[in-house]
Amino acid sequence: MKLLNELYAYREMIYMLVRRELRGRYKGSALGFFWTFLNPLLQFAVYAVVFSVLMKMNIDKFYVYLFVAFIPWFFTATAIPQGATCIQAQSNLVQKIYFPRMVLPLATVLTAFVNMLLSEIVVFIVLLMSGFYWSVYMLVLPVVMGIHFLLVLGIVLIVSAVTVYLRDLAHILDIVIMAWFYATPIVYPPEMIPEKFQFLLYLNPMSGIIDGYRKILYYRCMPDFSTMLLALVVGIITVVVGTFVFQRLQRGFAEEL
């Protein structure tokens, strides 16, 4: 409770960091803030061409099937690497003034989360243009997003603290995230995984989260309760462990930086 109260007391600082990152990320570029939408859209276009034309999937409106899963994944794939280096990126603040160090990874994840929410506007436009209309199950979408946020926040708390002491982790994460992408049913349906390896889906919390987005937006039905509950439990455990690790390691941040 003390930590939560302290983070709440510094809410203005969190808001300032998120706002500065959102406004400054593409400052000076010709398209500016529109890169928030174009970056994931262009990456999606590459995967859509590869898996719709070159490696054709027998799925109706595959581009929608892929799009509703790719945008949430993009949140994961951007927040974790950026979160891993967020302490080093703000080394001047860490060394000179006091504030709860957890503000930095929290602001990083919030920034990526806001980007995802903005990108979801494009997702809804694509859904409407493709004949996917409003469903009552969309009311469950914030729950899936909340579980997703918890999982990513917990991971970022761990990697942001450890990377201060082990700088190579930032480079290792690039490989891990790429492998995690292909281990998660994003560009292919879960049914393509051989039956003897199906249990791996339950060990991968992102599988349940991606399935939740897809069930709501593409299939327009209720997400699987068991997989979402498992993802929620993993997310809570990750946040608890991440908070413990971060609190223990933050004592040496100033010296290591």
N, C-alpha and C positions, 0 to 999 in steps of 0.2 A: 504493500500500500504506500509505503514511503516513496518507492521508486515511481509509482504511478502519479502520486501527488507532485513529485518533482518534475516529471515530464509534462504534466498539465500546467505547472507554473511557467514552463518554458515553451508553451504552445505557440507564442508569437514568434519565437526563434525558429521553430519547426516550420511555421507558415512562411516565414521570410525565406528560409532555405529552399523550400519547395517552389515558391514563386520565382526566386532568382534563377533556379535551375531550369524551370519551364520557359522563362523568358530569355535566358541567356544561352541555352544550348545551341540554338541555330542563329544566334546573333551575327549579323554581317553577311549571311548567305542570302541569295536572291529570293528564295522562296520562304525563308524565315520559318515561322511556326508551322507552316503547312507540311514541313518535313516530319512532324509528329504523325501525320496520316500517311505520307508518301513512303516513309521508310518501311513500315510493315507491309504496305500495299505492294511495293516493288518486290520485296522478298517473297511475299505470297504469290505474286505473278510468276516468278521463276519456278516455284514448286508446283504451281497449278499447271504450267506448261509441261514440265517434266513428267508429272504423274497423271496428267489427263491426255497427253498426246504420245509422248515417248514410251511411258510405262502405264498404259491406259488402265484405269480402274473401272470395274463394272458397277459403278454406283451412280444413281440418278442425281444429276446436278452436283457432280463431284466438287466443283469449285466452291459451292456453298458448304458442303460437308467438310472441306478442308479449311475454309475461311473461318468458320465459327470456332474451330479448335486452334487455328494458328495464332490468332490475336491473343488469346490467353497465354499461349506458350511464349509469345514474344515478350510478354510481361515478365515471365520467369527468366527468360534468356537474357534480358537486359538488366533486370534488377540485381541479380546475383553477381555478375562480374563488376557492375558499377558499385555495388555495396561492398565488395571485397576490398576495394581501394579507397573507400570513402574517408577513412581515418587519415590515410596519407595525403589525400587531396586537400584536407582541411588541417594540415599539420600546424599551420600558424595559429589557428584558433585553439587547438589542443594544447599547444605549448605556452600560450600567453594568457588565456583567460579561463575561468572556471565556468563550466556548465555540464549538465549530465551528458556524458559522451555518447550515450545511447540515442541522443537526439540525431546524430549524424546518420547511422544506418536506418533509423526510422524515417527520416526525411527523404533518404534515397529511395526506399521502398514506396513511400507515398507518392513521390514524383513519378516513378514508373507506373504506379497504379492509376494515377490520374491520366497518364498517357493512354493506358489501356481503356479507361472509361471513355475518353474522347474517341478512340479508335472504334469502340463499340457502336458509336453513332453511325459510322460507315457500315458496320456489320448489319445494323438494322435497316439501313437504306438498301443494301444488297439483298437482304431477306425479302423486303417488300417488293423490290423490282423482280425478284425470282418467284413470286407467288407464295411466299411463306408469310402468312398473316399472323396477327396477334393471337397468342395462346395464353390461357389462364396460368399455365405452368411457368410463364415468364416471371411471375411473382416470386418464384423460388430462386431466381437468378442471383439476387443479392446474397442469399445464403451460400451459394456456391462460390461467389466472389469473396465472401468473408473467409471461408475455409482456405481458399487459394491464397489470400493475403497473409493469413496466419502462417501457412507453410513457408512461403517465401521469406517472410520477416524472420522466422526462426533460423532459417539457413543463413540469411544475411548477417544476423547477429553473430553467428559462429564464425563465418569466413572473414568478416570484417575485423574481428579481434585477432584471429589466428594469423591473418595475412600481415599484420603489423610485425610479427615475429618471424614469419616464414613467407618472404616476398614471392617465392616461386609458386605459391598456391594460386596466385592470380592467373598465372599462365596455365597451370594444371586445370583450373576450372574451365577454361575454354574447351579443352578436350573432353572433360567430364560432361559438360552441357551438350556438346555435339553428340556424344554417345547416348545421353539421356533422351535427346530428341528422337533418335531412331528407336530407342527402347520403349517409347511411349506411342500408342496408336494415334498418330496425328495425320500422317500422310497415307495410312493404310488402316483398314478396319481390324478390330481385335480378333476377328475370326480367322485372319490370315496366320496368326501365331499357332504353331502346332499344339495339339491338345496337351502333350506332355509338358509344354512350357507355359501353359495358361496360368499356372499358379504365380508366375513372375509378375503378372498384371496386378495381383493383390499386394505384392511387395513394393510396387511402384505407386506412391500416393498420387502422382500426376496422372496416372491412368484413370483413376476414379474421378479426379477433378475435370479432366478433359471430357470424359464420358458424361459428366454432369452438364457441362456447357452444351455438348452435342445433343443430349437427350432433350434439353429444353428448347434449343433454338432450331435444330434440324428435324428431329423426330417429333417435336412438340408433345412430349410426354414427361412424366415424373421421373427424375433421376433415381437410380438404384439406391435404395436406402442404405444397404450394407456397405457399399463401396464409399458412399459419402461419409458415413459414420466412421469408417476406418481412416479416411483422409482427415477428418476432423480430429480424431484421436492423435494421429501422427503429427498434425499441425500444432496441437496443444503441447505435445511432448517436445516438439522441436523448439517452440518458443520458450518453454521452461528451461530446457537444456541450454539454448542459446543465451538466455538471460543470465544463467549461472556462469557459463563460460565467459561471457562478455564482462560481467562484474568482476570476475577473478583476474582477468587479463588486463583490464583497463588501467590498473595501477601502474603498469610500466610503460604505457603508451608514450608519455612525454620523453622518457629516456631513450626508447627505441627509435623515435622519430628524429 
